[in-house]
Amino acid sequence: MWNRRGWCRLCASALLGSSLPSARAQVSPVPAARTAAARVVVAVDNKAAFCYLPLTIAERLGYFSSEGLDVHVREFADANQSVQAVLSGAAHMYSGGYSSTISLMSREQAFQAFVLQGRAPQIVLGVSQHTMGYYRQLRDLRGKKIGIMGLGTASHRIARLLLAKAQLSTQEVRYISLPTAEGAVEAFRAGQIDAICYTDPVMTGLEQGGALRVVADTRTVRGNAEVFGGPMPAGALIAPAEFIGGYSRLCQAMADAMVRALKWLQTAGPSDIIKAVPERYFQGDRALYLAAFSRAREAWAPDGVMPDEGPATAARVLSLFDDVFSLKQMDLERTYTNTFARKAKAKYRA
């Protein structure tokens, strides 16, 4: 699963406590005018992450309410717990990596992505200019220490994927878990790690300071294709297939709001972002946040539509790390639908 906290390990986690309230019973189709708004609970891990910015924009600019929705975004500790919140009935849908739908299908859980937020994971691999000024190729990382967000996370898997291309095994490098942005920056600047695979604004900050040399970049469409061999869909709104089928009007309203937010992001300037984004997202450095936003602009989907080759790319990459399923047995068309995004695209001319 490609998001800030990574691909979830669905089979290894415990269900959330049974004391969590059931949200599904509160759902009704999008109401007609002059009636109460439909309440929707969306689960997400780290709402402030760049990959989920479209969700924040749709919320902050009132796009959900204008579609007749009363959206409540609930944050969970990690992506896995967001999925479990939906499975337990504590949320109707979650904002997470598209690849999770494939993992869920392999475990006989029918979920679908119905509007794409990101067309690139926004994760960067870079080397230290201080300890690796001699760097020429990925094989130079043999025997080196690489900072990641955590074992099993997206940053860990992308690092492993890149090193595998250079015929370097996991045993030939040492991965250092750095779950906080502050800790990651401190470790890199202190020379405690030789390379880092992380998200923004950490990577933009290190790059601006001249301490980092970027060697693989999934913030751009081109860089995404170079790393994965094709388009790699990232963040999406995902819900159980049964829910989508039963509440199609509600899902269409959600897609309309999200596509409207995606369109807004395509032309938003610095002053627009400052007005729309909560102050806590800046983490005390507006200039760095805006610089990282500029670097990541291309990573957001322009219209919410899943690219034709995206699911196959995600499945191929996922199969390198998960032997639970066989690609030959996968019906990837069941893991997403473009019906709602295409209607929203036409409505807002995205």
Buried (B, 14 or more C-beta within 10 A) or exposed (E): BBBBBBBBBBEEEEEBEEEBEEBBEBBEBBBEEEEEBBBBBBBBBBBBBBBBBBBBBBBBBEBBBEBBBEBBBBEBEBBBBBBBBBBBBBBBBBBBBBBBBBBBBBEEBBBBBBBBBBBBBBBBBBBBBBBBEEBEEBEBBEEBBBBBBBEBBBBBBBBBBBBEEEEBEEEBBEBBBBEEBEBBBEBBBEEBBBBBBBBBBBBBBBBBEEBBBBBBBBBBBEBBBEBBEBBBBBBBBBBBBEBBEEBBEBBBBBBBBBBBBBBBBEEBEBEBBEEBBEEEBBEEEBEBBBBBBEBBBBBBBBBBBBBEBBBBBBBBBBBEEBEEBEEEEBEBEBBBBBBBBBBBBEEBEB
